[in-house]
Amino acid sequence: MRMKFWILLVLALALGLLIGWIDTRPTWDDTGATIAAIIAVTALLGFAMPERAWVWAIAVGGMISLLNIALNSKYDALLALLAAFIGSYAGAYGRRISGK
């Protein structure tokens, strides 16, 4: 269980960095696709380990927000955390109702 957590945490941070990097590209202007990616990634992580849903939301959404703030001074990117929490807890809820 402990090894699964660390593997998923590294995956969450890496995917958060990837989404954040794509989102900070000057030619990227598709907020809907970014939000969809955040929700999809965090929902899968929340489904995989629902008891740590808050960790996945902070790891993915936090990386995206930090990159946007550091590179472009875009503080509105903090809304990525909201999408990440929605996705993560939706995945956790899906795991609960699936009975697994």
C-alpha positions, -999 to 999 in steps of 0.1 A, spaced: 0 0 0 28 24 9 47 17 -24 14 23 -44 11 57 -27 46 68 -37 42 56 -72 9 74 -76 23 105 -60 52 106 -85 28 100 -113 5 128 -101 33 153 -98 47 143 -133 12 146 -149 6 179 -131 39 192 -145 30 180 -180 -4 196 -180 10 228 -165 38 229 -190 13 225 -219 -9 251 -203 19 277 -201 28 274 -238 22 307 -256 3 291 -284 -20 271 -260 -53 287 -254 -78 259 -247 -89 261 -211 -116 235 -217 -90 209 -227 -68 218 -197 -97 214 -173 -107 181 -189 -72 168 -185 -70 179 -149 -104 162 -141 -95 130 -160 -61 126 -143 -73 134 -108 -105 112 -112 -83 82 -121 -60 89 -92 -89 93 -69 -104 60 -81 -70 43 -76 -66 54 -40 -97 72 -27 -85 77 8 -58 101 -5 -81 121 -29 -69 154 -13 -33 145 -20 -40 139 -57 -59 172 -60 -31 192 -44 -3 174 -64 -18 178 -98 -36 212 -93 -8 226 -73 18 218 -99 -3 235 -126 -9 265 -104 28 269 -94 40 267 -130 15 293 -142 23 316 -114 61 312 -117 63 314 -154 35 338 -164 23 354 -131 -12 340 -138 -28 337 -104 -61 327 -119 -45 293 -125 -53 287 -88 -87 276 -102 -69 245 -114 -71 234 -77 -108 235 -78 -110 213 -109 -85 190 -94 -105 186 -62 -137 180 -82 -120 153 -103 -103 136 -74 -133 134 -52 -155 123 -82 -131 94 -87 -131 85 -50 -169 86 -50 -169 64 -82 -147 39 -64 -171 39 -34 -202 33 -54 -185 6 -76 -180 -15 -45 -143 -21 -52 
